[in-house]
Structures are given as structure tokens and as C-alpha cells.
Amino acid sequence: MVGVFFVIMGIMRLKAAADSQGQQVKYSEGLWRLGVAAALCGIPAVVTMIGGTAGISSGGGDQILNSLSTLSGVGGTGGTGSN
């Protein structure tokens, strides 16, 4: 949720910078907010990936992978390795 907030704020800052041609508001203000947003939105995926690699997954990661593979049409098996 915080990541979405930073996306909105970053886009608003970039629009303000474009309107003032970078004089009053710097482009970097919007870009760093978008960078923070990308990092915050990516944290759940990274944590799930690390948990799965370390073998401490509680099963939530397998459910997410199954959902993603179903949406992409690849087909998943819940991490058993056989299709």
C-alpha cells in the first residue's frame, strides 16, 4: 500500500517537474520516489523467493506460484517438480 502511495507521489512530482521544466521541482525528486515505490512493491516477491530458497516457506509461496502459472497458462504443480 505504501508502494502505491509512492508511485502516485512520484508521478505527481514528475508532472510538476515537467510543467516547470525542471526549474522549481527537480526531476530527481520524482525519480527517487518511483525508485522507492519499486523497491517497496518488490519486497514481497523477494521475501517469498528467499524463503523458498532457504526452505522456510510456509506454503504461501507455492500458492502464489500456482496462481501466477495458472494466469500465464504454464501450469503449476505446487513445487513438486512434475507436471
All heavy atoms as a GROMACS GRO file, in nm:
protein
  565
    1MET      N    1   0.081  -0.118   0.000
    1MET     CA    2   0.000   0.000   0.000
    1MET      C    3   0.087   0.126   0.000
    1MET      O    4   0.055   0.222  -0.066
    1MET     CB    5  -0.092  -0.004   0.123
    1MET     CG    6  -0.203   0.092   0.114
    1MET     SD    7  -0.301   0.056  -0.030
    1MET     CE    8  -0.459   0.096   0.024
    2VAL      N    9   0.195   0.121   0.074
    2VAL     CA   10   0.285   0.236   0.079
    2VAL      C   11   0.353   0.254  -0.056
    2VAL      O   12   0.376   0.367  -0.101
    2VAL     CB   13   0.390   0.217   0.192
    2VAL    CG1   14   0.491   0.330   0.192
    2VAL    CG2   15   0.322   0.208   0.326
    3GLY      N   16   0.383   0.142  -0.124
    3GLY     CA   17   0.445   0.150  -0.256
    3GLY      C   18   0.356   0.221  -0.356
    3GLY      O   19   0.404   0.301  -0.436
    4VAL      N   20   0.227   0.193  -0.351
    4VAL     CA   21   0.132   0.260  -0.441
    4VAL      C   22   0.130   0.410  -0.413
    4VAL      O   23   0.125   0.492  -0.505
    4VAL     CB   24  -0.009   0.198  -0.426
    4VAL    CG1   25  -0.112   0.275  -0.506
    4VAL    CG2   26  -0.007   0.052  -0.466
    5PHE      N   27   0.136   0.446  -0.285
    5PHE     CA   28   0.139   0.588  -0.247
    5PHE      C   29   0.262   0.656  -0.307
    5PHE      O   30   0.253   0.766  -0.361
    5PHE     CB   31   0.140   0.601  -0.094
    5PHE     CG   32   0.162   0.742  -0.046
    5PHE    CD1   33   0.060   0.835  -0.055
    5PHE    CD2   34   0.284   0.780   0.007
    5PHE    CE1   35   0.079   0.965  -0.010
    5PHE    CE2   36   0.304   0.910   0.051
    5PHE     CZ   37   0.202   1.002   0.042
    6PHE      N   38   0.378   0.590  -0.300
    6PHE     CA   39   0.500   0.648  -0.356
    6PHE      C   40   0.494   0.656  -0.508
    6PHE      O   41   0.550   0.748  -0.567
    6PHE     CB   42   0.623   0.570  -0.310
    6PHE     CG   43   0.679   0.618  -0.180
    6PHE    CD1   44   0.652   0.551  -0.063
    6PHE    CD2   45   0.758   0.732  -0.174
    6PHE    CE1   46   0.701   0.595   0.058
    6PHE    CE2   47   0.809   0.777  -0.054
    6PHE     CZ   48   0.781   0.709   0.063
    7VAL      N   49   0.427   0.562  -0.574
    7VAL     CA   50   0.409   0.570  -0.719
    7VAL      C   51   0.330   0.696  -0.754
    7VAL      O   52   0.368   0.773  -0.843
    7VAL     CB   53   0.338   0.445  -0.775
    7VAL    CG1   54   0.293   0.466  -0.918
    7VAL    CG2   55   0.430   0.324  -0.766
    8ILE      N   56   0.221   0.717  -0.683
    8ILE     CA   57   0.137   0.834  -0.710
    8ILE      C   58   0.215   0.962  -0.685
    8ILE      O   59   0.212   1.055  -0.767
    8ILE     CB   60   0.008   0.828  -0.625
    8ILE    CG1   61  -0.078   0.710  -0.672
    8ILE    CG2   62  -0.069   0.958  -0.634
    8ILE    CD1   63  -0.193   0.678  -0.580
    9MET      N   64   0.286   0.968  -0.572
    9MET     CA   65   0.363   1.088  -0.540
    9MET      C   66   0.475   1.111  -0.643
    9MET      O   67   0.503   1.225  -0.680
    9MET     CB   68   0.421   1.078  -0.399
    9MET     CG   69   0.317   1.081  -0.290
    9MET     SD   70   0.211   1.228  -0.294
    9MET     CE   71   0.332   1.355  -0.264
   10GLY      N   72   0.539   1.004  -0.687
   10GLY     CA   73   0.646   1.016  -0.787
   10GLY      C   74   0.594   1.069  -0.918
   10GLY      O   75   0.655   1.156  -0.981
   11ILE      N   76   0.479   1.019  -0.961
   11ILE     CA   77   0.420   1.065  -1.086
   11ILE      C   78   0.379   1.212  -1.075
   11ILE      O   79   0.401   1.291  -1.169
   11ILE     CB   80   0.301   0.976  -1.126
   11ILE    CG1   81   0.353   0.838  -1.168
   11ILE    CG2   82   0.220   1.039  -1.239
   11ILE    CD1   83   0.245   0.735  -1.189
   12MET      N   84   0.325   1.249  -0.960
   12MET     CA   85   0.286   1.389  -0.940
   12MET      C   86   0.408   1.481  -0.943
   12MET      O   87   0.404   1.589  -1.001
   12MET     CB   88   0.208   1.405  -0.809
   12MET     CG   89   0.069   1.344  -0.814
   12MET     SD   90  -0.020   1.344  -0.658
   12MET     CE   91  -0.016   1.514  -0.612
   13ARG      N   92   0.519   1.437  -0.882
   13ARG     CA   93   0.642   1.517  -0.883
   13ARG      C   94   0.701   1.528  -1.023
   13ARG      O   95   0.752   1.632  -1.061
   13ARG     CB   96   0.746   1.457  -0.788
   13ARG     CG   97   0.720   1.489  -0.645
   13ARG     CD   98   0.737   1.636  -0.619
   13ARG     NE   99   0.716   1.663  -0.480
   13ARG     CZ  100   0.735   1.780  -0.425
   13ARG    NH1  101   0.774   1.881  -0.496
   13ARG    NH2  102   0.713   1.797  -0.297
   14LEU      N  103   0.696   1.418  -1.098
   14LEU     CA  104   0.746   1.424  -1.236
   14LEU      C  105   0.662   1.517  -1.321
   14LEU      O  106   0.714   1.591  -1.405
   14LEU     CB  107   0.750   1.284  -1.297
   14LEU     CG  108   0.863   1.194  -1.248
   14LEU    CD1  109   0.848   1.055  -1.308
   14LEU    CD2  110   0.998   1.252  -1.283
   15LYS      N  111   0.530   1.517  -1.300
   15LYS     CA  112   0.444   1.609  -1.374
   15LYS      C  113   0.475   1.753  -1.336
   15LYS      O  114   0.483   1.841  -1.423
   15LYS     CB  115   0.297   1.579  -1.348
   15LYS     CG  116   0.205   1.673  -1.427
   15LYS     CD  117   0.062   1.635  -1.417
   15LYS     CE  118  -0.032   1.724  -1.491
   15LYS     NZ  119   0.015   1.848  -1.544
   16ALA      N  120   0.496   1.779  -1.207
   16ALA     CA  121   0.530   1.914  -1.163
   16ALA      C  122   0.664   1.958  -1.222
   16ALA      O  123   0.681   2.074  -1.262
   16ALA     CB  124   0.534   1.920  -1.010
   17ALA      N  125   0.760   1.866  -1.229
   17ALA     CA  126   0.890   1.899  -1.287
   17ALA      C  127   0.878   1.927  -1.436
   17ALA      O  128   0.942   2.018  -1.489
   17ALA     CB  129   0.988   1.786  -1.262
   18ALA      N  130   0.792   1.851  -1.505
   18ALA     CA  131   0.772   1.874  -1.648
   18ALA      C  132   0.704   2.008  -1.672
   18ALA      O  133   0.737   2.079  -1.767
   18ALA     CB  134   0.690   1.760  -1.708
   19ASP      N  135   0.609   2.043  -1.585
   19ASP     CA  136   0.539   2.170  -1.600
   19ASP      C  137   0.632   2.289  -1.577
   19ASP      O  138   0.618   2.392  -1.642
   19ASP     CB  139   0.420   2.179  -1.504
   19ASP     CG  140   0.307   2.085  -1.544
   19ASP    OD1  141   0.306   2.038  -1.660
   19ASP    OD2  142   0.220   2.058  -1.457
   20SER      N  143   0.726   2.276  -1.483
   20SER     CA  144   0.818   2.387  -1.454
   20SER      C  145   0.951   2.371  -1.528
   20SER      O  146   1.043   2.446  -1.504
   20SER     CB  147   0.844   2.396  -1.304
   20SER     OG  148   0.920   2.285  -1.260
   21GLN      N  149   0.958   2.273  -1.617
   21GLN     CA  150   1.077   2.243  -1.697
   21GLN      C  151   1.200   2.220  -1.609
   21GLN      O  152   1.311   2.258  -1.642
   21GLN     CB  153   1.103   2.352  -1.800
   21GLN     CG  154   0.991   2.363  -1.901
   21GLN     CD  155   1.012   2.476  -1.998
   21GLN    OE1  156   1.095   2.563  -1.978
   21GLN    NE2  157   0.936   2.474  -2.106
   22GLY      N  158   1.178   2.160  -1.494
   22GLY     CA  159   1.288   2.124  -1.405
   22GLY      C  160   1.346   2.239  -1.326
   22GLY      O  161   1.450   2.222  -1.262
   23GLN      N  162   1.283   2.355  -1.327
   23GLN     CA  163   1.338   2.470  -1.256
   23GLN      C  164   1.299   2.472  -1.108
   23GLN      O  165   1.385   2.487  -1.023
   23GLN     CB  166   1.291   2.600  -1.323
   23GLN     CG  167   1.336   2.615  -1.466
   23GLN     CD  168   1.488   2.617  -1.478
   23GLN    OE1  169   1.556   2.680  -1.398
   23GLN    NE2  170   1.541   2.546  -1.576
   24GLN      N  171   1.171   2.461  -1.077
   24GLN     CA  172   1.127   2.468  -0.938
   24GLN      C  173   1.130   2.330  -0.872
   24GLN      O  174   1.164   2.317  -0.756
   24GLN     CB  175   0.986   2.526  -0.930
   24GLN     CG  176   0.980   2.671  -0.971
   24GLN     CD  177   0.837   2.724  -0.971
   24GLN    OE1  178   0.743   2.646  -0.981
   24GLN    NE2  179   0.823   2.854  -0.961
   25VAL      N  180   1.091   2.230  -0.945
   25VAL     CA  181   1.090   2.092  -0.894
   25VAL      C  182   1.186   2.011  -0.980
   25VAL      O  183   1.175   2.011  -1.102
   25VAL     CB  184   0.948   2.030  -0.901
   25VAL    CG1  185   0.950   1.888  -0.849
   25VAL    CG2  186   0.849   2.114  -0.823
   26LYS      N  187   1.280   1.945  -0.918
   26LYS     CA  188   1.380   1.866  -0.991
   26LYS      C  189   1.320   1.732  -1.032
   26LYS      O  190   1.238   1.674  -0.962
   26LYS     CB  191   1.504   1.842  -0.904
   26LYS     CG  192   1.569   1.968  -0.855
   26LYS     CD  193   1.640   2.038  -0.967
   26LYS     CE  194   1.712   2.159  -0.915
   26LYS     NZ  195   1.738   2.255  -1.016
   27TYR      N  196   1.362   1.683  -1.147
   27TYR     CA  197   1.317   1.552  -1.194
   27TYR      C  198   1.360   1.443  -1.097
   27TYR      O  199   1.291   1.342  -1.082
   27TYR     CB  200   1.373   1.524  -1.333
   27TYR     CG  201   1.306   1.603  -1.442
   27TYR    CD1  202   1.364   1.718  -1.495
   27TYR    CD2  203   1.183   1.562  -1.492
   27TYR    CE1  204   1.301   1.790  -1.594
   27TYR    CE2  205   1.119   1.634  -1.592
   27TYR     CZ  206   1.179   1.748  -1.642
   27TYR     OH  207   1.116   1.819  -1.739
   28SER      N  208   1.472   1.462  -1.032
   28SER     CA  209   1.522   1.358  -0.941
   28SER      C  210   1.427   1.335  -0.823
   28SER      O  211   1.424   1.224  -0.768
   28SER     CB  212   1.661   1.396  -0.889
   28SER     OG  213   1.656   1.517  -0.815
   29GLU      N  214   1.350   1.436  -0.784
   29GLU     CA  215   1.254   1.418  -0.674
   29GLU      C  216   1.149   1.314  -0.710
   29GLU      O  217   1.113   1.230  -0.628
   29GLU     CB  218   1.187   1.550  -0.638
   29GLU     CG  219   1.279   1.650  -0.572
   29GLU     CD  220   1.207   1.777  -0.534
   29GLU    OE1  221   1.084   1.772  -0.510
   29GLU    OE2  222   1.273   1.881  -0.527
   30GLY      N  223   1.100   1.319  -0.832
   30GLY     CA  224   1.002   1.220  -0.876
   30GLY      C  225   1.063   1.084  -0.900
   30GLY      O  226   1.003   0.981  -0.870
   31LEU      N  227   1.186   1.084  -0.953
   31LEU     CA  228   1.251   0.956  -0.985
   31LEU      C  229   1.287   0.878  -0.859
   31LEU      O  230   1.273   0.756  -0.856
   31LEU     CB  231   1.375   0.981  -1.070
   31LEU     CG  232   1.345   1.029  -1.213
   31LEU    CD1  233   1.475   1.059  -1.286
   31LEU    CD2  234   1.265   0.924  -1.288
   32TRP      N  235   1.334   0.947  -0.753
   32TRP     CA  236   1.368   0.869  -0.633
   32TRP      C  237   1.242   0.814  -0.568
   32TRP      O  238   1.245   0.708  -0.509
   32TRP     CB  239   1.457   0.946  -0.536
   32TRP     CG  240   1.392   1.051  -0.450
   32TRP    CD1  241   1.394   1.184  -0.473
   32TRP    CD2  242   1.318   1.031  -0.329
   32TRP    NE1  243   1.324   1.248  -0.373
   32TRP    CE2  244   1.277   1.157  -0.283
   32TRP    CE3  245   1.282   0.919  -0.255
   32TRP    CZ2  246   1.202   1.174  -0.167
   32TRP    CZ3  247   1.207   0.936  -0.139
   32TRP    CH2  248   1.169   1.063  -0.096
   33ARG      N  249   1.131   0.887  -0.579
   33ARG     CA  250   1.006   0.834  -0.522
   33ARG      C  251   0.960   0.710  -0.600
   33ARG      O  252   0.911   0.614  -0.541
   33ARG     CB  253   0.897   0.941  -0.524
   33ARG     CG  254   0.913   1.043  -0.414
   33ARG     CD  255   0.799   1.142  -0.413
   33ARG     NE  256   0.804   1.228  -0.296
   33ARG     CZ  257   0.862   1.347  -0.293
   33ARG    NH1  258   0.921   1.395  -0.402
   33ARG    NH2  259   0.862   1.418  -0.183
   34LEU      N  260   0.977   0.712  -0.731
   34LEU     CA  261   0.942   0.593  -0.810
   34LEU      C  262   1.036   0.476  -0.779
   34LEU      O  263   0.993   0.361  -0.777
   34LEU     CB  264   0.946   0.626  -0.959
   34LEU     CG  265   0.831   0.714  -1.010
   34LEU    CD1  266   0.852   0.747  -1.157
   34LEU    CD2  267   0.698   0.646  -0.989
   35GLY      N  268   1.162   0.506  -0.751
   35GLY     CA  269   1.256   0.401  -0.712
   35GLY      C  270   1.219   0.338  -0.580
   35GLY      O  271   1.225   0.215  -0.564
   36VAL      N  272   1.180   0.420  -0.484
   36VAL     CA  273   1.136   0.368  -0.354
   36VAL      C  274   1.010   0.284  -0.372
   36VAL      O  275   0.995   0.178  -0.312
   36VAL     CB  276   1.112   0.484  -0.254
   36VAL    CG1  277   1.039   0.437  -0.130
   36VAL    CG2  278   1.243   0.550  -0.218
   37ALA      N  279   0.919   0.330  -0.458
   37ALA     CA  280   0.796   0.256  -0.484
   37ALA      C  281   0.826   0.119  -0.543
   37ALA      O  282   0.767   0.019  -0.502
   37ALA     CB  283   0.705   0.336  -0.577
   38ALA      N  284   0.919   0.114  -0.638
   38ALA     CA  285   0.955  -0.013  -0.699
   38ALA      C  286   1.014  -0.108  -0.595
   38ALA      O  287   0.983  -0.227  -0.593
   38ALA     CB  288   1.054   0.010  -0.813
   39ALA      N  289   1.098  -0.054  -0.507
   39ALA     CA  290   1.158  -0.138  -0.403
   39ALA      C  291   1.052  -0.190  -0.306
   39ALA      O  292   1.052  -0.308  -0.269
   39ALA     CB  293   1.264  -0.058  -0.327
   40LEU      N  294   0.960  -0.102  -0.266
   40LEU     CA  295   0.855  -0.144  -0.172
   40LEU      C  296   0.760  -0.246  -0.234
   40LEU      O  297   0.714  -0.338  -0.167
   40LEU     CB  298   0.778  -0.023  -0.122
   40LEU     CG  299   0.853   0.069  -0.027
   40LEU    CD1  300   0.772   0.195   0.000
   40LEU    CD2  301   0.886  -0.002   0.102
   41CYS      N  302   0.730  -0.229  -0.361
   41CYS     CA  303   0.641  -0.324  -0.428
   41CYS      C  304   0.710  -0.458  -0.453
   41CYS      O  305   0.644  -0.562  -0.461
   41CYS     CB  306   0.591  -0.266  -0.560
   41CYS     SG  307   0.476  -0.129  -0.538
   42GLY      N  308   0.841  -0.457  -0.465
   42GLY     CA  309   0.916  -0.580  -0.491
   42GLY      C  310   0.952  -0.659  -0.368
   42GLY      O  311   0.991  -0.776  -0.378
   43ILE      N  312   0.941  -0.600  -0.250
   43ILE     CA  313   0.981  -0.669  -0.126
   43ILE      C  314   0.907  -0.801  -0.106
   43ILE      O  315   0.972  -0.902  -0.074
   43ILE     CB  316   0.965  -0.576  -0.004
   43ILE    CG1  317   1.076  -0.472  -0.004
   43ILE    CG2  318   0.968  -0.655   0.126
   43ILE    CD1  319   1.063  -0.367   0.104
   44PRO      N  320   0.774  -0.809  -0.123
   44PRO     CA  321   0.708  -0.939  -0.101
   44PRO      C  322   0.760  -1.050  -0.192
   44PRO      O  323   0.777  -1.164  -0.149
   44PRO     CB  324   0.561  -0.910  -0.129
   44PRO     CG  325   0.546  -0.764  -0.106
   44PRO     CD  326   0.676  -0.704  -0.148
   45ALA      N  327   0.788  -1.017  -0.316
   45ALA     CA  328   0.839  -1.118  -0.409
   45ALA      C  329   0.978  -1.165  -0.368
   45ALA      O  330   1.008  -1.285  -0.371
   45ALA     CB  331   0.842  -1.062  -0.551
   46VAL      N  332   1.063  -1.073  -0.326
   46VAL     CA  333   1.198  -1.108  -0.284
   46VAL      C  334   1.195  -1.194  -0.157
   46VAL      O  335   1.266  -1.293  -0.146
   46VAL     CB  336   1.283  -0.981  -0.262
   46VAL    CG1  337   1.417  -1.014  -0.200
   46VAL    CG2  338   1.303  -0.908  -0.394
   47VAL      N  339   1.110  -1.156  -0.062
   47VAL     CA  340   1.100  -1.233   0.063
   47VAL      C  341   1.049  -1.374   0.034
   47VAL      O  342   1.100  -1.472   0.090
   47VAL     CB  343   1.008  -1.159   0.164
   47VAL    CG1  344   0.973  -1.248   0.281
   47VAL    CG2  345   1.075  -1.032   0.211
   48THR      N  346   0.950  -1.387  -0.053
   48THR     CA  347   0.898  -1.520  -0.090
   48THR      C  348   1.005  -1.603  -0.158
   48THR      O  349   1.021  -1.722  -0.129
   48THR     CB  350   0.776  -1.505  -0.182
   48THR    OG1  351   0.676  -1.429  -0.114
   48THR    CG2  352   0.719  -1.640  -0.221
   49MET      N  353   1.082  -1.540  -0.246
   49MET     CA  354   1.187  -1.611  -0.318
   49MET      C  355   1.296  -1.658  -0.222
   49MET      O  356   1.343  -1.772  -0.229
   49MET     CB  357   1.247  -1.519  -0.425
   49MET     CG  358   1.325  -1.588  -0.530
   49MET     SD  359   1.368  -1.483  -0.671
   49MET     CE  360   1.373  -1.320  -0.607
   50ILE      N  361   1.336  -1.571  -0.130
   50ILE     CA  362   1.439  -1.609  -0.033
   50ILE      C  363   1.387  -1.719   0.059
   50ILE      O  364   1.460  -1.814   0.090
   50ILE     CB  365   1.483  -1.485   0.048
   50ILE    CG1  366   1.561  -1.390  -0.042
   50ILE    CG2  367   1.567  -1.526   0.169
   50ILE    CD1  368   1.593  -1.256   0.022
   51GLY      N  369   1.263  -1.707   0.103
   51GLY     CA  370   1.205  -1.810   0.189
   51GLY      C  371   1.198  -1.944   0.119
   51GLY      O  372   1.224  -2.049   0.179
   52GLY      N  373   1.162  -1.945  -0.009
   52GLY     CA  374   1.156  -2.069  -0.084
   52GLY      C  375   1.292  -2.130  -0.105
   52GLY      O  376   1.309  -2.252  -0.098
   53THR      N  377   1.392  -2.046  -0.129
   53THR     CA  378   1.528  -2.095  -0.150
   53THR      C  379   1.585  -2.151  -0.021
   53THR      O  380   1.652  -2.254  -0.021
   53THR     CB  381   1.618  -1.980  -0.200
   53THR    OG1  382   1.564  -1.931  -0.323
   53THR    CG2  383   1.759  -2.028  -0.224
   54ALA      N  384   1.556  -2.086   0.091
   54ALA     CA  385   1.609  -2.131   0.219
   54ALA      C  386   1.530  -2.247   0.277
   54ALA      O  387   1.568  -2.304   0.377
   54ALA     CB  388   1.610  -2.014   0.318
   55GLY      N  389   1.416  -2.280   0.216
   55GLY     CA  390   1.336  -2.391   0.264
   55GLY      C  391   1.249  -2.357   0.384
   55GLY      O  392   1.207  -2.446   0.456
   56ILE      N  393   1.221  -2.230   0.404
   56ILE     CA  394   1.138  -2.190   0.519
   56ILE      C  395   1.003  -2.137   0.474
   56ILE      O  396   0.937  -2.066   0.546
   56ILE     CB  397   1.211  -2.085   0.606
   56ILE    CG1  398   1.252  -1.964   0.522
   56ILE    CG2  399   1.329  -2.146   0.676
   56ILE    CD1  400   1.312  -1.851   0.601
   57SER      N  401   0.963  -2.174   0.355
   57SER     CA  402   0.835  -2.130   0.303
   57SER      C  403   0.723  -2.198   0.378
   57SER      O  404   0.727  -2.317   0.407
   57SER     CB  405   0.825  -2.163   0.154
   57SER     OG  406   0.698  -2.127   0.104
   58SER      N  407   0.619  -2.122   0.408
   58SER     CA  408   0.505  -2.178   0.481
   58SER      C  409   0.395  -2.225   0.386
   58SER      O  410   0.285  -2.252   0.429
   58SER     CB  411   0.448  -2.072   0.576
   58SER     OG  412   0.398  -1.963   0.501
   59GLY      N  413   0.424  -2.235   0.260
   59GLY     CA  414   0.324  -2.280   0.163
   59GLY      C  415   0.259  -2.165   0.088
   59GLY      O  416   0.200  -2.185  -0.015
   60GLY      N  417   0.268  -2.045   0.142
   60GLY     CA  418   0.208  -1.930   0.075
   60GLY      C  419   0.274  -1.901  -0.058
   60GLY      O  420   0.210  -1.862  -0.154
   61GLY      N  421   0.403  -1.926  -0.065
   61GLY     CA  422   0.476  -1.904  -0.189
   61GLY      C  423   0.431  -1.998  -0.299
   61GLY      O  424   0.420  -1.960  -0.415
   62ASP      N  425   0.403  -2.124  -0.261
   62ASP     CA  426   0.356  -2.220  -0.360
   62ASP      C  427   0.220  -2.181  -0.414
   62ASP      O  428   0.193  -2.197  -0.532
   62ASP     CB  429   0.349  -2.360  -0.299
   62ASP     CG  430   0.486  -2.419  -0.270
   62ASP    OD1  431   0.584  -2.371  -0.331
   62ASP    OD2  432   0.494  -2.511  -0.187
   63GLN      N  433   0.135  -2.129  -0.328
   63GLN     CA  434   0.004  -2.086  -0.374
   63GLN      C  435   0.017  -1.969  -0.471
   63GLN      O  436  -0.054  -1.962  -0.571
   63GLN     CB  437  -0.083  -2.047  -0.254
   63GLN     CG  438  -0.120  -2.164  -0.168
   63GLN     CD  439  -0.190  -2.121  -0.040
   63GLN    OE1  440  -0.197  -2.003  -0.009
   63GLN    NE2  441  -0.240  -2.218   0.034
   64ILE      N  442   0.108  -1.878  -0.441
   64ILE     CA  443   0.130  -1.762  -0.530
   64ILE      C  444   0.184  -1.811  -0.663
   64ILE      O  445   0.138  -1.768  -0.769
   64ILE     CB  446   0.226  -1.662  -0.465
   64ILE    CG1  447   0.159  -1.597  -0.343
   64ILE    CG2  448   0.269  -1.555  -0.565
   64ILE    CD1  449   0.251  -1.513  -0.260
   65LEU      N  450   0.281  -1.902  -0.661
   65LEU     CA  451   0.338  -1.954  -0.786
   65LEU      C  452   0.232  -2.026  -0.868
   65LEU      O  453   0.227  -2.014  -0.990
   65LEU     CB  454   0.456  -2.046  -0.757
   65LEU     CG  455   0.582  -1.979  -0.702
   65LEU    CD1  456   0.685  -2.084  -0.667
   65LEU    CD2  457   0.638  -1.880  -0.801
   66ASN      N  458   0.147  -2.105  -0.803
   66ASN     CA  459   0.040  -2.173  -0.874
   66ASN      C  460  -0.055  -2.074  -0.939
   66ASN      O  461  -0.099  -2.092  -1.052
   66ASN     CB  462  -0.038  -2.265  -0.781
   66ASN     CG  463   0.037  -2.393  -0.752
   66ASN    OD1  464   0.124  -2.432  -0.827
   66ASN    ND2  465   0.004  -2.456  -0.641
   67SER      N  466  -0.089  -1.968  -0.867
   67SER     CA  467  -0.179  -1.867  -0.922
   67SER      C  468  -0.116  -1.800  -1.042
   67SER      O  469  -0.181  -1.779  -1.144
   67SER     CB  470  -0.212  -1.762  -0.815
   67SER     OG  471  -0.278  -1.821  -0.707
   68LEU      N  472   0.013  -1.764  -1.031
   68LEU     CA  473   0.081  -1.697  -1.142
   68LEU      C  474   0.094  -1.789  -1.263
   68LEU      O  475   0.075  -1.746  -1.376
   68LEU     CB  476   0.218  -1.648  -1.098
   68LEU     CG  477   0.219  -1.531  -1.000
   68LEU    CD1  478   0.361  -1.501  -0.956
   68LEU    CD2  479   0.155  -1.409  -1.062
   69SER      N  480   0.128  -1.915  -1.240
   69SER     CA  481   0.143  -2.006  -1.351
   69SER      C  482   0.008  -2.036  -1.417
   69SER      O  483   0.000  -2.056  -1.537
   69SER     CB  484   0.212  -2.135  -1.308
   69SER     OG  485   0.134  -2.202  -1.211
   70THR      N  486  -0.099  -2.037  -1.339
   70THR     CA  487  -0.232  -2.057  -1.396
   70THR      C  488  -0.271  -1.938  -1.483
   70THR      O  489  -0.324  -1.955  -1.592
   70THR     CB  490  -0.337  -2.076  -1.283
   70THR    OG1  491  -0.299  -2.187  -1.204
   70THR    CG2  492  -0.475  -2.098  -1.340
   71LEU      N  493  -0.240  -1.819  -1.435
   71LEU     CA  494  -0.271  -1.698  -1.513
   71LEU      C  495  -0.191  -1.693  -1.642
   71LEU      O  496  -0.240  -1.650  -1.745
   71LEU     CB  497  -0.244  -1.573  -1.430
   71LEU     CG  498  -0.341  -1.547  -1.315
   71LEU    CD1  499  -0.294  -1.428  -1.233
   71LEU    CD2  500  -0.480  -1.521  -1.368
   72SER      N  501  -0.064  -1.738  -1.637
   72SER     CA  502   0.020  -1.731  -1.756
   72SER      C  503  -0.002  -1.849  -1.849
   72SER      O  504   0.048  -1.850  -1.960
   72SER     CB  505   0.167  -1.725  -1.716
   72SER     OG  506   0.206  -1.845  -1.653
   73GLY      N  507  -0.077  -1.950  -1.804
   73GLY     CA  508  -0.107  -2.065  -1.889
   73GLY      C  509   0.001  -2.171  -1.887
   73GLY      O  510  -0.003  -2.266  -1.964
   74VAL      N  511   0.100  -2.158  -1.800
   74VAL     CA  512   0.210  -2.254  -1.795
   74VAL      C  513   0.169  -2.379  -1.721
   74VAL      O  514   0.203  -2.490  -1.757
   74VAL     CB  515   0.335  -2.190  -1.730
   74VAL    CG1  516   0.445  -2.292  -1.712
   74VAL    CG2  517   0.382  -2.073  -1.813
   75GLY      N  518   0.095  -2.363  -1.613
   75GLY     CA  519   0.052  -2.477  -1.533
   75GLY      C  520   0.154  -2.504  -1.424
   75GLY      O  521   0.272  -2.511  -1.451
   76GLY      N  522   0.106  -2.518  -1.302
   76GLY     CA  523   0.197  -2.540  -1.190
   76GLY      C  524   0.158  -2.664  -1.113
   76GLY      O  525   0.049  -2.717  -1.126
   77THR      N  526   0.254  -2.711  -1.032
   77THR     CA  527   0.231  -2.832  -0.956
   77THR      C  528   0.248  -2.809  -0.808
   77THR      O  529   0.255  -2.905  -0.731
   77THR     CB  530   0.327  -2.942  -1.001
   77THR    OG1  531   0.459  -2.897  -0.976
   77THR    CG2  532   0.308  -2.976  -1.146
   78GLY      N  533   0.264  -2.686  -0.765
   78GLY     CA  534   0.282  -2.660  -0.624
   78GLY      C  535   0.422  -2.689  -0.575
   78GLY      O  536   0.443  -2.717  -0.460
   79GLY      N  537   0.520  -2.683  -0.664
   79GLY     CA  538   0.657  -2.700  -0.623
   79GLY      C  539   0.703  -2.843  -0.617
   79GLY      O  540   0.809  -2.872  -0.564
   80THR      N  541   0.627  -2.940  -0.672
   80THR     CA  542   0.669  -3.080  -0.666
   80THR      C  543   0.766  -3.115  -0.777
   80THR      O  544   0.830  -3.218  -0.771
   80THR     CB  545   0.547  -3.175  -0.674
   80THR    OG1  546   0.479  -3.153  -0.798
   80THR    CG2  547   0.454  -3.151  -0.557
   81GLY      N  548   0.775  -3.033  -0.879
   81GLY     CA  549   0.871  -3.056  -0.985
   81GLY      C  550   0.821  -3.143  -1.098
   81GLY      O  551   0.894  -3.173  -1.190
   82SER      N  552   0.698  -3.189  -1.094
   82SER     CA  553   0.645  -3.272  -1.204
   82SER      C  554   0.516  -3.210  -1.255
   82SER      O  555   0.436  -3.160  -1.178
   82SER     CB  556   0.620  -3.415  -1.157
   82SER     OG  557   0.524  -3.414  -1.055
   83ASN      N  558   0.499  -3.212  -1.386
   83ASN     CA  559   0.379  -3.158  -1.448
   83ASN      C  560   0.285  -3.267  -1.489
   83ASN      O  561   0.306  -3.360  -1.547
   83ASN     CB  562   0.412  -3.071  -1.569
   83ASN     CG  563   0.455  -2.933  -1.524
   83ASN    OD1  564   0.418  -2.887  -1.418
   83ASN    ND2  565   0.535  -2.868  -1.607
   0.00000   0.00000   0.00000
